Every structure is written in C-alpha cells, then in structure tokens.
Amino acid sequence: KDYIVKDGDVIHFRFNV
C-alpha cells in the first residue's frame, strides 16, 4: 500500500509493504 503525505510544500511518497 502506497500513500502520499503532504508536508507543507514537500510531498513525501511513502511505501508500506
């Protein structure tokens, strides 16, 4: 499952397997 976390102007792509 992958989801996107928005931190201000930075978008983090997190991959949870």
C-alpha positions as CSV (number, residue, x, y, z in Angstrom):
1,K,0.0,0.0,0.0
2,D,1.4,3.3,-1.0
3,Y,0.2,6.7,0.1
4,I,1.2,10.3,-0.2
5,V,2.0,12.6,2.8
6,K,2.0,16.3,2.2
7,D,4.3,18.3,4.4
8,G,4.0,21.9,3.6
9,D,5.3,22.3,0.1
10,V,7.0,18.9,0.2
11,I,5.2,15.8,-0.9
12,H,6.5,12.5,0.6
13,F,5.8,9.3,-1.2
14,R,5.7,6.5,1.4
15,F,5.6,2.8,0.5
16,N,4.2,0.4,3.1
17,V,4.6,-3.2,2.2
